Amino acid sequence: MQLHKEIENELEMKITDLIKKMQELKVDSLQIGAHTLSPFSKPISEKVWLAAWGKMKIKVNYQLYFEALQNTKNNY
């Protein structure tokens, strides 16, 4: 369980750092802005989105589930 939690924490930290770096550089290579609009709203410009994107607070939360594998004679 401790290893499980350590992996989750490491992934959360690395992804949070990556997103913060993307915000500093004002890039949205994950295209998060494209997924923020509702079907009835007017699309916002890329310039407006990137300005807002740079100021957003981000929280990353990983929940990993591990499944034990069984070793059998015929299945390594």
N, CA, C and O atoms as a printed pandas DataFrame, in Angstrom:
     atom_number atom_name residue_name chain_id  residue_number  x_coord  y_coord  z_coord
0              1         N          MET        A               1    0.823   -1.195    0.000
1              2        CA          MET        A               1    0.000    0.000    0.000
2              3         C          MET        A               1    0.867    1.259    0.000
3              4         O          MET        A               1    0.505    2.266   -0.607
4              5         N          GLN        A               2    1.997    1.199    0.672
5              6        CA          GLN        A               2    2.873    2.370    0.722
6              7         C          GLN        A               2    3.437    2.662   -0.678
7              8         O          GLN        A               2    3.497    3.820   -1.091
8              9         N          LEU        A               3    3.846    1.627   -1.400
9             10        CA          LEU        A               3    4.350    1.809   -2.762
10            11         C          LEU        A               3    3.252    2.379   -3.656
11            12         O          LEU        A               3    3.500    3.265   -4.474
12            13         N          HIS        A               4    2.056    1.868   -3.491
13            14        CA          HIS        A               4    0.900    2.341   -4.252
14            15         C          HIS        A               4    0.725    3.850   -4.045
15            16         O          HIS        A               4    0.570    4.582   -5.022
16            17         N          LYS        A               5    0.747    4.321   -2.824
17            18        CA          LYS        A               5    0.574    5.735   -2.494
18            19         C          LYS        A               5    1.744    6.560   -3.011
19            20         O          LYS        A               5    1.549    7.679   -3.487
20            21         N          GLU        A               6    2.943    6.028   -2.925
21            22        CA          GLU        A               6    4.118    6.740   -3.417
22            23         C          GLU        A               6    4.036    6.953   -4.928
23            24         O          GLU        A               6    4.402    8.018   -5.426
24            25         N          ILE        A               7    3.566    5.959   -5.649
25            26        CA          ILE        A               7    3.407    6.081   -7.104
26            27         C          ILE        A               7    2.372    7.156   -7.427
27            28         O          ILE        A               7    2.600    7.998   -8.296
28            29         N          GLU        A               8    1.237    7.131   -6.730
29            30        CA          GLU        A               8    0.203    8.150   -6.944
30            31         C          GLU        A               8    0.756    9.547   -6.671
31            32         O          GLU        A               8    0.538   10.464   -7.463
32            33         N          ASN        A               9    1.462    9.713   -5.569
33            34        CA          ASN        A               9    2.022   11.020   -5.215
34            35         C          ASN        A               9    3.031   11.499   -6.248
35            36         O          ASN        A               9    3.040   12.675   -6.610
36            37         N          GLU        A              10    3.871   10.602   -6.717
37            38        CA          GLU        A              10    4.875   10.960   -7.722
38            39         C          GLU        A              10    4.210   11.405   -9.019
39            40         O          GLU        A              10    4.610   12.409   -9.608
40            41         N          LEU        A              11    3.202   10.669   -9.464
41            42        CA          LEU        A              11    2.483   11.040  -10.684
42            43         C          LEU        A              11    1.775   12.384  -10.524
43            44         O          LEU        A              11    1.811   13.218  -11.429
44            45         N          GLU        A              12    1.140   12.593   -9.387
45            46        CA          GLU        A              12    0.459   13.866   -9.134
46            47         C          GLU        A              12    1.443   15.029   -9.193
47            48         O          GLU        A              12    1.158   16.061   -9.801
48            49         N          MET        A              13    2.590   14.860   -8.566
49            50        CA          MET        A              13    3.594   15.917   -8.529
50            51         C          MET        A              13    4.145   16.205   -9.932
51            52         O          MET        A              13    4.257   17.366  -10.326
52            53         N          LYS        A              14    4.485   15.169  -10.674
53            54        CA          LYS        A              14    5.068   15.349  -12.006
54            55         C          LYS        A              14    4.070   16.002  -12.969
55            56         O          LYS        A              14    4.439   16.909  -13.714
56            57         N          ILE        A              15    2.824   15.555  -12.962
57            58        CA          ILE        A              15    1.827   16.117  -13.865
58            59         C          ILE        A              15    1.497   17.553  -13.470
59            60         O          ILE        A              15    1.317   18.402  -14.344
60            61         N          THR        A              16    1.414   17.841  -12.175
61            62        CA          THR        A              16    1.173   19.212  -11.722
62            63         C          THR        A              16    2.298   20.128  -12.184
63            64         O          THR        A              16    2.038   21.232  -12.663
64            65         N          ASP        A              17    3.535   19.689  -12.050
65            66        CA          ASP        A              17    4.680   20.486  -12.508
66            67         C          ASP        A              17    4.626   20.711  -14.016
67            68         O          ASP        A              17    4.916   21.809  -14.491
68            69         N          LEU        A              18    4.256   19.676  -14.769
69            70        CA          LEU        A              18    4.147   19.795  -16.223
70            71         C          LEU        A              18    3.081   20.823  -16.605
71            72         O          LEU        A              18    3.315   21.664  -17.473
72            73         N          ILE        A              19    1.928   20.761  -15.973
73            74        CA          ILE        A              19    0.848   21.697  -16.290
74            75         C          ILE        A              19    1.237   23.121  -15.909
75            76         O          ILE        A              19    0.946   24.060  -16.649
76            77         N          LYS        A              20    1.892   23.290  -14.762
77            78        CA          LYS        A              20    2.334   24.630  -14.364
78            79         C          LYS        A              20    3.331   25.194  -15.368
79            80         O          LYS        A              20    3.283   26.382  -15.686
80            81         N          LYS        A              21    4.225   24.366  -15.866
81            82        CA          LYS        A              21    5.195   24.809  -16.862
82            83         C          LYS        A              21    4.487   25.217  -18.150
83            84         O          LYS        A              21    4.849   26.213  -18.775
84            85         N          MET        A              22    3.471   24.439  -18.547
85            86        CA          MET        A              22    2.700   24.776  -19.737
86            87         C          MET        A              22    1.982   26.118  -19.544
87            88         O          MET        A              22    1.901   26.920  -20.474
88            89         N          GLN        A              23    1.466   26.357  -18.341
89            90        CA          GLN        A              23    0.804   27.633  -18.056
90            91         C          GLN        A              23    1.796   28.793  -18.142
91            92         O          GLN        A              23    1.476   29.845  -18.697
92            93         N          GLU        A              24    2.992   28.605  -17.596
93            94        CA          GLU        A              24    4.015   29.653  -17.642
94            95         C          GLU        A              24    4.383   29.995  -19.083
95            96         O          GLU        A              24    4.605   31.157  -19.422
96            97         N          LEU        A              25    4.442   28.960  -19.929
97            98        CA          LEU        A              25    4.802   29.153  -21.336
98            99         C          LEU        A              25    3.613   29.577  -22.186
99           100         O          LEU        A              25    3.766   29.853  -23.376
100          101         N          LYS        A              26    2.424   29.632  -21.579
101          102        CA          LYS        A              26    1.179   29.986  -22.265
102          103         C          LYS        A              26    0.917   29.076  -23.465
103          104         O          LYS        A              26    0.622   29.537  -24.567
104          105         N          VAL        A              27    1.031   27.787  -23.219
105          106        CA          VAL        A              27    0.696   26.787  -24.240
106          107         C          VAL        A              27   -0.352   25.837  -23.667
107          108         O          VAL        A              27   -0.389   25.570  -22.466
108          109         N          ASP        A              28   -1.188   25.343  -24.547
109          110        CA          ASP        A              28   -2.230   24.399  -24.150
110          111         C          ASP        A              28   -2.173   23.209  -25.093
111          112         O          ASP        A              28   -3.124   22.934  -25.824
112          113         N          SER        A              29   -1.055   22.513  -25.067
113          114        CA          SER        A              29   -0.863   21.397  -25.986
114          115         C          SER        A              29   -1.800   20.227  -25.702
115          116         O          SER        A              29   -1.987   19.363  -26.559
116          117         N          LEU        A              30   -2.389   20.192  -24.507
117          118        CA          LEU        A              30   -3.372   19.154  -24.187
118          119         C          LEU        A              30   -4.767   19.525  -24.689
119          120         O          LEU        A              30   -5.702   18.732  -24.584
120          121         N          GLN        A              31   -4.897   20.726  -25.232
121          122        CA          GLN        A              31   -6.167   21.230  -25.768
122          123         C          GLN        A              31   -7.272   21.229  -24.716
123          124         O          GLN        A              31   -8.417   20.883  -25.009
124          125         N          ILE        A              32   -6.930   21.613  -23.504
125          126        CA          ILE        A              32   -7.908   21.677  -22.426
126          127         C          ILE        A              32   -8.969   22.717  -22.745
127          128         O          ILE        A              32  -10.144   22.512  -22.441
128          129         N          GLY        A              33   -8.579   23.819  -23.347
129          130        CA          GLY        A              33   -9.511   24.883  -23.689
130          131         C          GLY        A              33  -10.602   24.432  -24.641
131          132         O          GLY        A              33  -11.718   24.949  -24.588
132          133         N          ALA        A              34  -10.303   23.482  -25.506
133          134        CA          ALA        A              34  -11.296   22.987  -26.463
134          135         C          ALA        A              34  -12.405   22.202  -25.771
135          136         O          ALA        A              34  -13.474   22.007  -26.349
136          137         N          HIS        A              35  -12.166   21.753  -24.552
137          138        CA          HIS        A              35  -13.140   20.933  -23.827
138          139         C          HIS        A              35  -13.894   21.716  -22.758
139          140         O          HIS        A              35  -14.638   21.128  -21.973
140          141         N          THR        A              36  -13.714   23.032  -22.719
141          142        CA          THR        A              36  -14.320   23.818  -21.652
142          143         C          THR        A              36  -15.611   24.508  -22.055
143          144         O          THR        A              36  -16.292   25.081  -21.206
144          145         N          LEU        A              37  -15.954   24.465  -23.312
145          146        CA          LEU        A              37  -17.136   25.186  -23.783
146          147         C          LEU        A              37  -18.365   24.304  -23.769
147          148         O          LEU        A              37  -18.288   23.098  -24.007
148          149         N          SER        A              38  -19.502   24.922  -23.487
149          150        CA          SER        A              38  -20.760   24.180  -23.586
150          151         C          SER        A              38  -21.285   24.332  -25.012
151          152         O          SER        A              38  -20.837   25.220  -25.738
152          153         N          PRO        A              39  -22.219   23.488  -25.422
153          154        CA          PRO        A              39  -22.696   23.530  -26.811
154          155         C          PRO        A              39  -23.398   24.833  -27.194
155          156         O          PRO        A              39  -23.524   25.135  -28.381
156          157         N          PHE        A              40  -23.854   25.605  -26.216
157          158        CA          PHE        A              40  -24.618   26.808  -26.522
158          159         C          PHE        A              40  -23.847   28.099  -26.318
159          160         O          PHE        A              40  -24.391   29.181  -26.539
160          161         N          SER        A              41  -22.605   28.008  -25.907
161          162        CA          SER        A              41  -21.830   29.217  -25.662
162          163         C          SER        A              41  -21.008   29.588  -26.895
163          164         O          SER        A              41  -20.674   28.745  -27.728
164          165         N          LYS        A              42  -20.704   30.852  -26.974
165          166        CA          LYS        A              42  -19.883   31.353  -28.067
166          167         C          LYS        A              42  -18.427   30.960  -27.785
167          168         O          LYS        A              42  -17.954   31.148  -26.665
168          169         N          PRO        A              43  -17.723   30.429  -28.758
169          170        CA          PRO        A              43  -16.324   30.040  -28.521
170          171         C          PRO        A              43  -15.474   31.249  -28.122
171          172         O          PRO        A              43  -15.646   32.342  -28.661
172          173         N          ILE        A              44  -14.562   31.044  -27.179
173          174        CA          ILE        A              44  -13.664   32.127  -26.794
174          175         C          ILE        A              44  -12.428   32.057  -27.677
175          176         O          ILE        A              44  -12.070   30.995  -28.186
176          177         N          SER        A              45  -11.791   33.194  -27.848
177          178        CA          SER        A              45  -10.601   33.217  -28.690
178          179         C          SER        A              45   -9.443   32.539  -27.973
179          180         O          SER        A              45   -9.435   32.407  -26.749
180          181         N          GLU        A              46   -8.482   32.120  -28.753
181          182        CA          GLU        A              46   -7.311   31.459  -28.177
182          183         C          GLU        A              46   -6.556   32.413  -27.246
183          184         O          GLU        A              46   -6.034   31.998  -26.212
184          185         N          LYS        A              47   -6.504   33.686  -27.621
185          186        CA          LYS        A              47   -5.808   34.683  -26.809
186          187         C          LYS        A              47   -6.471   34.828  -25.433
187          188         O          LYS        A              47   -5.787   34.870  -24.411
188          189         N          VAL        A              48   -7.795   34.903  -25.417
189          190        CA          VAL        A              48   -8.532   35.027  -24.158
190          191         C          VAL        A              48   -8.351   33.760  -23.322
191          192         O          VAL        A              48   -8.135   33.836  -22.112
192          193         N          TRP        A              49   -8.440   32.600  -23.966
193          194        CA          TRP        A              49   -8.283   31.334  -23.248
194          195         C          TRP        A              49   -6.896   31.236  -22.615
195          196         O          TRP        A              49   -6.781   30.886  -21.441
196          197         N          LEU        A              50   -5.849   31.537  -23.371
197          198        CA          LEU        A              50   -4.497   31.401  -22.847
198          199         C          LEU        A              50   -4.246   32.367  -21.693
199          200         O          LEU        A              50   -3.504   32.045  -20.765
200          201         N          ALA        A              51   -4.860   33.552  -21.745
201          202        CA          ALA        A              51   -4.721   34.495  -20.633
202          203         C          ALA        A              51   -5.360   33.920  -19.368
203          204         O          ALA        A              51   -4.791   34.018  -18.280
204          205         N          ALA        A              52   -6.534   33.325  -19.513
205          206        CA          ALA        A              52   -7.211   32.710  -18.361
206          207         C          ALA        A              52   -6.468   31.451  -17.914
207          208         O          ALA        A              52   -6.317   31.205  -16.718
208          209         N          TRP        A              53   -6.013   30.665  -18.870
209          210        CA          TRP        A              53   -5.312   29.406  -18.598
210          211         C          TRP        A              53   -4.086   29.628  -17.723
211          212         O          TRP        A              53   -3.804   28.825  -16.833
212          213         N          GLY        A              54   -3.364   30.701  -17.969
213          214        CA          GLY        A              54   -2.152   30.982  -17.204
214          215         C          GLY        A              54   -2.403   31.297  -15.737
215          216         O          GLY        A              54   -1.487   31.208  -14.918
216          217         N          LYS        A              55   -3.645   31.669  -15.393
217          218        CA          LYS        A              55   -3.970   32.055  -14.021
218          219         C          LYS        A              55   -4.736   30.982  -13.250
219          220         O          LYS        A              55   -4.991   31.140  -12.056
220          221         N          MET        A              56   -5.096   29.912  -13.913
221          222        CA          MET        A              56   -5.911   28.881  -13.259
222          223         C          MET        A              56   -5.102   28.074  -12.254
223          224         O          MET        A              56   -3.923   27.788  -12.461
224          225         N          LYS        A              57   -5.764   27.717  -11.163
225          226        CA          LYS        A              57   -5.159   26.809  -10.187
226          227         C          LYS        A              57   -5.498   25.390  -10.618
227          228         O          LYS        A              57   -6.629   25.097  -11.005
228          229         N          ILE        A              58   -4.518   24.530  -10.546
229          230        CA          ILE        A              58   -4.672   23.147  -11.003
230          231         C          ILE        A              58   -4.457   22.203   -9.835
231          232         O          ILE        A              58   -3.528   22.375   -9.047
232          233         N          LYS        A              59   -5.320   21.210   -9.731
233          234        CA          LYS        A              59   -5.144   20.142   -8.745
234          235         C          LYS        A              59   -5.231   18.819   -9.485
235          236         O          LYS        A              59   -6.222   18.544  -10.161
236          237         N          VAL        A              60   -4.211   18.011   -9.359
237          238        CA          VAL        A              60   -4.153   16.708  -10.005
238          239         C          VAL        A              60   -4.328   15.648   -8.928
239          240         O          VAL        A              60   -3.694   15.708   -7.874
240          241         N          ASN        A              61   -5.185   14.689   -9.198
241          242        CA          ASN        A              61   -5.443   13.614   -8.245
242          243         C          ASN        A              61   -5.465   12.287   -8.996
243          244         O          ASN        A              61   -6.331   12.054   -9.839
244          245         N          TYR        A              62   -4.525   11.439   -8.687
245          246        CA          TYR        A              62   -4.465   10.107   -9.278
246          247         C          TYR        A              62   -5.077    9.098   -8.325
247          248         O          TYR        A              62   -4.893    9.178   -7.110
248          249         N          GLN        A              63   -5.799    8.159   -8.883
249          250        CA          GLN        A              63   -6.284    7.008   -8.130
250          251         C          GLN        A              63   -5.962    5.779   -8.961
251          252         O          GLN        A              63   -6.618    5.492   -9.962
252          253         N          LEU        A              64   -4.947    5.068   -8.529
253          254        CA          LEU        A              64   -4.504    3.891   -9.260
254          255         C          LEU        A              64   -5.086    2.635   -8.645
255          256         O          LEU        A              64   -5.266    2.534   -7.432
256          257         N          TYR        A              65   -5.370    1.698   -9.503
257          258        CA          TYR        A              65   -5.857    0.395   -9.061
258          259         C          TYR        A              65   -4.953   -0.671   -9.668
259          260         O          TYR        A              65   -4.775   -0.743  -10.884
260          261         N          PHE        A              66   -4.396   -1.484   -8.805
261          262        CA          PHE        A              66   -3.509   -2.544   -9.250
262          263         C          PHE        A              66   -4.226   -3.879   -9.126
263          264         O          PHE        A              66   -4.963   -4.128   -8.172
264          265         N          GLU        A              67   -3.990   -4.712  -10.099
265          266        CA          GLU        A              67   -4.583   -6.037  -10.087
266          267         C          GLU        A              67   -3.454   -7.057  -10.064
267          268         O          GLU        A              67   -2.526   -6.988  -10.869
268          269         N          ALA        A              68   -3.539   -7.977   -9.160
269          270        CA          ALA        A              68   -2.499   -9.002   -9.046
270          271         C          ALA        A              68   -2.551   -9.934  -10.255
271          272         O          ALA        A              68   -3.621  -10.342  -10.706
272          273         N          LEU        A              69   -1.380  -10.252  -10.758
273          274        CA          LEU        A              69   -1.281  -11.197  -11.865
274          275         C          LEU        A              69   -0.909  -12.563  -11.307
275          276         O          LEU        A              69   -0.143  -12.668  -10.348
276          277         N          GLN        A              70   -1.449  -13.586  -11.906
277          278        CA          GLN        A              70   -1.132  -14.940  -11.454
278          279         C          GLN        A              70   -0.149  -15.560  -12.416
279          280         O          GLN        A              70   -0.324  -15.513  -13.633
280          281         N          ASN        A              71    0.875  -16.135  -11.854
281          282        CA          ASN        A              71    1.823  -16.877  -12.669
282          283         C          ASN        A              71    1.399  -18.338  -12.708
283          284         O          ASN        A              71    1.213  -18.974  -11.670
284          285         N          THR        A              72    1.255  -18.843  -13.883
285          286        CA          THR        A              72    0.927  -20.257  -14.058
286          287         C          THR        A              72    1.997  -20.887  -14.926
287          288         O          THR        A              72    2.853  -20.189  -15.470
288          289         N          LYS        A              73    1.952  -22.201  -15.058
289          290        CA          LYS        A              73    2.941  -22.886  -15.867
290          291         C          LYS        A              73    2.947  -22.407  -17.308
291          292         O          LYS        A              73    4.014  -22.227  -17.895
292          293         N          ASN        A              74    1.788  -22.200  -17.879
293          294        CA          ASN        A              74    1.692  -21.861  -19.292
294          295         C          ASN        A              74    1.576  -20.363  -19.543
295          296         O          ASN        A              74    1.601  -19.929  -20.695
296          297         N          ASN        A              75    1.455  -19.592  -18.521
297          298        CA          ASN        A              75    1.262  -18.149  -18.701
298          299         C          ASN        A              75    2.255  -17.399  -17.823
299          300         O          ASN        A              75    2.079  -17.318  -16.608
300          301         N          TYR        A              76    3.279  -16.861  -18.428
301          302        CA          TYR        A              76    4.313  -16.155  -17.680
302          303         C          TYR        A              76    3.930  -14.717  -17.596
303          304         O          TYR        A              76    4.657  -13.918  -17.007
